[in-house]
């Protein structure tokens, strides 16, 4: 996702990744090892839990493409090599390019 974000961030594309495991040290290590520069948030617990309570997410990773009005326009579960091509096609469509 990093190359997609770098390619389209100047057109208003934003990535916010959420670590569902609540393991800050593991997440920071992953971010550093992979040279990730987009935004990362920690998932909360209980009433402040974000991932399943707000988005109903059941599996990870899950990719949501959300338009500027907050409407989910695309949803993708899992990730395999090549999925980034499909995701980028949807990003381009949403950006009106």
DRENPA-3360 file (N, C-alpha, C; in nm, 2 decimals, always signed):
BEGIN
1 = XXXXXXXX = +0.08/-0.12/+0.00/+0.00/+0.00/+0.00/+0.09/+0.13/+0.00 ~ +0.21/+0.12/+0.05/+0.30/+0.23/+0.05/+0.32/+0.30/-0.08 ~ +0.35/+0.22/-0.19/+0.37/+0.28/-0.32/+0.24/+0.35/-0.37 ~ +0.12/+0.29/-0.34/+0.00/+0.35/-0.39/-0.02/+0.48/-0.32 ~ +0.00/+0.48/-0.19/-0.01/+0.61/-0.11/+0.08/+0.71/-0.16 ~ +0.21/+0.68/-0.18/+0.30/+0.78/-0.23/+0.27/+0.83/-0.37 ~ +0.21/+0.75/-0.45/+0.17/+0.79/-0.58/+0.05/+0.88/-0.59 ~ -0.04/+0.87/-0.49/-0.17/+0.94/-0.50/-0.19/+1.04/-0.38;
9 = XXXXXXXX = -0.10/+1.05/-0.29/-0.12/+1.13/-0.17/-0.14/+1.28/-0.21 ~ -0.08/+1.33/-0.32/-0.09/+1.47/-0.36/-0.23/+1.50/-0.42 ~ -0.30/+1.39/-0.45/-0.43/+1.41/-0.51/-0.54/+1.39/-0.40 ~ -0.50/+1.38/-0.27/-0.59/+1.37/-0.16/-0.61/+1.23/-0.11 ~ -0.54/+1.13/-0.16/-0.55/+1.00/-0.11/-0.48/+0.99/+0.03 ~ -0.55/+0.93/+0.12/-0.50/+0.91/+0.26/-0.51/+0.77/+0.30 ~ -0.41/+0.71/+0.36/-0.42/+0.58/+0.42/-0.41/+0.60/+0.57 ~ -0.50/+0.53/+0.64/-0.49/+0.52/+0.79/-0.50/+0.37/+0.82;
17 = XXXXXXXX = -0.39/+0.32/+0.87/-0.39/+0.18/+0.91/-0.41/+0.17/+1.06 ~ -0.49/+0.06/+1.10/-0.52/+0.04/+1.24/-0.46/-0.09/+1.28 ~ -0.38/-0.09/+1.39/-0.33/-0.22/+1.44/-0.43/-0.28/+1.54 ~ -0.49/-0.39/+1.50/-0.60/-0.45/+1.58/-0.55/-0.53/+1.70 ~ -0.42/-0.56/+1.70/-0.36/-0.65/+1.81/-0.32/-0.57/+1.93 ~ -0.32/-0.44/+1.92/-0.29/-0.36/+2.03/-0.15/-0.39/+2.09 ~ -0.05/-0.41/+2.00/+0.09/-0.44/+2.03/+0.17/-0.33/+1.98 ~ +0.19/-0.23/+2.05/+0.26/-0.11/+2.00/+0.40/-0.14/+1.95;
25 = XXXXXXXX = +0.48/-0.22/+2.03/+0.62/-0.25/+2.00/+0.62/-0.32/+1.87 ~ +0.54/-0.42/+1.85/+0.54/-0.50/+1.73/+0.50/-0.42/+1.61 ~ +0.40/-0.33/+1.63/+0.36/-0.24/+1.52/+0.47/-0.14/+1.48 ~ +0.53/-0.08/+1.58/+0.64/+0.01/+1.54/+0.75/-0.06/+1.47 ~ +0.79/-0.18/+1.51/+0.89/-0.26/+1.44/+0.85/-0.28/+1.30 ~ +0.72/-0.32/+1.28/+0.67/-0.35/+1.14/+0.68/-0.23/+1.05 ~ +0.64/-0.11/+1.11/+0.64/+0.01/+1.04/+0.78/+0.05/+1.00 ~ +0.87/+0.04/+1.09/+1.01/+0.07/+1.06/+1.08/-0.02/+0.96;
33 = XXXXXXXX = +1.06/-0.15/+0.98/+1.12/-0.25/+0.89/+1.07/-0.24/+0.75 ~ +0.94/-0.19/+0.73/+0.88/-0.18/+0.60/+0.89/-0.04/+0.54 ~ +0.94/+0.05/+0.61/+0.96/+0.19/+0.56/+0.82/+0.25/+0.54 ~ +0.72/+0.23/+0.62/+0.59/+0.28/+0.60/+0.58/+0.42/+0.65 ~ +0.52/+0.51/+0.57/+0.51/+0.65/+0.61/+0.37/+0.70/+0.62 ~ +0.27/+0.62/+0.59/+0.13/+0.67/+0.61/+0.09/+0.65/+0.75 ~ -0.03/+0.70/+0.79/-0.07/+0.71/+0.93/-0.11/+0.57/+0.98 ~ -0.08/+0.55/+1.11/-0.11/+0.43/+1.18/-0.18/+0.47/+1.31;
41 = XXXXXXXX = -0.29/+0.40/+1.35/-0.36/+0.42/+1.47/-0.36/+0.29/+1.55 ~ -0.37/+0.30/+1.68/-0.39/+0.18/+1.76/-0.54/+0.16/+1.78 ~ -0.58/+0.04/+1.77/-0.72/+0.00/+1.80/-0.74/+0.01/+1.96 ~ -0.86/+0.05/+2.00/-0.89/+0.06/+2.14/-0.97/-0.06/+2.19 ~ -1.00/-0.06/+2.31/-1.08/-0.17/+2.37/-1.21/-0.13/+2.42 ~ -1.30/-0.22/+2.45/-1.43/-0.19/+2.51/-1.51/-0.09/+2.42 ~ -1.57/+0.01/+2.49/-1.65/+0.11/+2.42/-1.57/+0.20/+2.32 ~ -1.44/+0.20/+2.33/-1.36/+0.29/+2.24/-1.30/+0.20/+2.13;
49 = XXXXXXXX = -1.33/+0.08/+2.12/-1.28/-0.01/+2.02/-1.33/+0.04/+1.88 ~ -1.25/+0.05/+1.78/-1.28/+0.11/+1.66/-1.31/+0.01/+1.55 ~ -1.23/-0.09/+1.53/-1.23/-0.17/+1.41/-1.37/-0.25/+1.39 ~ -1.40/-0.33/+1.49/-1.52/-0.41/+1.47/-1.65/-0.33/+1.50 ~ -1.64/-0.24/+1.60/-1.76/-0.17/+1.64/-1.80/-0.06/+1.54 ~ -1.71/+0.00/+1.48/-1.74/+0.11/+1.38/-1.76/+0.05/+1.24 ~ -1.67/-0.04/+1.20/-1.67/-0.09/+1.06/-1.72/-0.23/+1.05 ~ -1.74/-0.30/+1.16/-1.79/-0.44/+1.15/-1.69/-0.54/+1.10;
57 = XXXXXXXX = -1.56/-0.50/+1.10/-1.45/-0.59/+1.05/-1.44/-0.72/+1.12 ~ -1.44/-0.83/+1.05/-1.43/-0.96/+1.11/-1.29/-1.02/+1.09 ~ -1.22/-0.99/+0.97/-1.09/-1.05/+0.94/-0.99/-0.94/+0.91 ~ -0.86/-0.98/+0.91/-0.76/-0.89/+0.89/-0.65/-0.95/+0.79 ~ -0.59/-0.87/+0.71/-0.62/-0.73/+0.69/-0.75/-0.71/+0.61 ~ -0.81/-0.60/+0.63/-0.92/-0.55/+0.56/-0.89/-0.41/+0.50 ~ -0.92/-0.39/+0.38/-0.90/-0.26/+0.31/-1.03/-0.20/+0.28 ~ -1.05/-0.07/+0.33/-1.17/+0.01/+0.30/-1.12/+0.13/+0.22;
65 = XXXXXXXX = -1.19/+0.16/+0.11/-1.17/+0.28/+0.04/-1.30/+0.36/+0.07 ~ -1.27/+0.48/+0.13/-1.38/+0.56/+0.18/-1.38/+0.70/+0.10 ~ -1.49/+0.74/+0.05/-1.49/+0.87/-0.02/-1.48/+0.99/+0.07 ~ -1.48/+1.10/+0.01/-1.46/+1.23/+0.09/-1.58/+1.25/+0.18 ~ -1.70/+1.19/+0.15/-1.82/+1.21/+0.23/-1.83/+1.10/+0.34 ~ -1.73/+1.01/+0.35/-1.73/+0.91/+0.45/-1.80/+0.78/+0.42 ~ -1.84/+0.77/+0.29/-1.91/+0.65/+0.24/-1.81/+0.54/+0.20 ~ -1.82/+0.42/+0.24/-1.74/+0.31/+0.20/-1.77/+0.28/+0.06;
73 = XXXXXXXX = -1.67/+0.29/-0.03/-1.69/+0.27/-0.17/-1.63/+0.14/-0.22 ~ -1.54/+0.08/-0.14/-1.48/-0.05/-0.18/-1.43/-0.12/-0.06 ~ -1.44/-0.25/-0.05/-1.41/-0.33/+0.06/-1.33/-0.45/+0.01 ~ -1.22/-0.48/+0.07/-1.14/-0.60/+0.03/-1.08/-0.67/+0.15 ~ -1.11/-0.80/+0.16/-1.06/-0.88/+0.27/-0.93/-0.95/+0.23 ~ -0.83/-0.96/+0.32/-0.71/-1.03/+0.30/-0.61/-0.95/+0.21 ~ -0.50/-1.01/+0.18/-0.41/-0.95/+0.09/-0.31/-1.06/+0.04 ~ -0.30/-1.06/-0.09/-0.21/-1.15/-0.16/-0.14/-1.06/-0.27;
81 = XXXXXXXX = -0.02/-1.10/-0.31/+0.05/-1.03/-0.41/-0.04/-1.02/-0.53 ~ -0.05/-0.90/-0.59/-0.13/-0.87/-0.70/-0.26/-0.80/-0.66 ~ -0.30/-0.81/-0.54/-0.42/-0.74/-0.49/-0.41/-0.59/-0.50 ~ -0.28/-0.54/-0.49/-0.26/-0.40/-0.50/-0.30/-0.34/-0.63 ~ -0.30/-0.42/-0.74/-0.34/-0.37/-0.87/-0.49/-0.34/-0.87 ~ -0.57/-0.43/-0.82/-0.71/-0.40/-0.81/-0.74/-0.28/-0.72 ~ -0.67/-0.28/-0.60/-0.70/-0.17/-0.51/-0.66/-0.04/-0.58 ~ -0.55/-0.03/-0.65/-0.51/+0.09/-0.71/-0.61/+0.14/-0.82;
89 = XXXXXXXX = -0.67/+0.04/-0.89/-0.77/+0.07/-0.99/-0.89/+0.14/-0.92 ~ -0.93/+0.10/-0.81/-1.04/+0.16/-0.73/-1.00/+0.30/-0.68 ~ -0.87/+0.31/-0.64/-0.83/+0.44/-0.59/-0.83/+0.54/-0.70 ~ -0.79/+0.50/-0.82/-0.79/+0.59/-0.94/-0.93/+0.63/-0.97 ~ -1.02/+0.54/-0.97/-1.16/+0.57/-1.00/-1.22/+0.67/-0.89 ~ -1.19/+0.64/-0.77/-1.25/+0.73/-0.66/-1.19/+0.87/-0.67 ~ -1.06/+0.88/-0.71/-1.00/+1.01/-0.72/-1.04/+1.09/-0.85 ~ -1.12/+1.02/-0.94/-1.17/+1.08/-1.06/-1.06/+1.10/-1.16;
97 = X = -0.97/+1.01/-1.17/-0.85/+1.02/-1.26/-0.88/+0.94/-1.38;
% end
